[in-house]
Amino acid sequence: MPLSEHEQRMLDQIEQALYAEDPKFANTVRQTNPAVHYKRWIVKASIGFVIGISLLMGGAIFQQVVVGVIGFIVMLACLLWGLSAWRRVAGGSGGEPAPAQQAARPKQRRQQRPGMMHRFEERWRRRQEGENS
């Protein structure tokens, strides 16, 4: 959702004040891109997944059940870690995290289509108005 002109001016003023107060910190924050961070997570998760496969296969070849189970757990953990990072990278430009986007969706759905609670509230309101009139 785009910012209004007033909000954009306020944001620009805050940014200028930040640069004036601490230019080194402001420069560091401006150069940091969350997508780069999540892409590193994906690479690390991929490496961990390959290590997990190696442990699983090594456990199967040498008939070491414990090593195989550990390999499977490592694979599963790295898969989940990589998928969560993938969702965050694909979820947007990095300005708004994925959970905040997901939290906004149900609110939009409720506004488009009233649910059961809305109907109950409407009935209650009509009853109260009928008794007061």
Buried (B, 14 or more C-beta within 10 A) or exposed (E): EEEEEEEEEEEEEEEEEBEEEEEEEBEEEEEEEBBEEBBEBBEBBBEBBEBBBBBBEBBEEEEBEEBBEBBBEBBEBBBEBBEBBBEBBEBBEBEEEBEEEEEEEEEEEEEEEEEEEEEEEEEEEEEEEEEEE
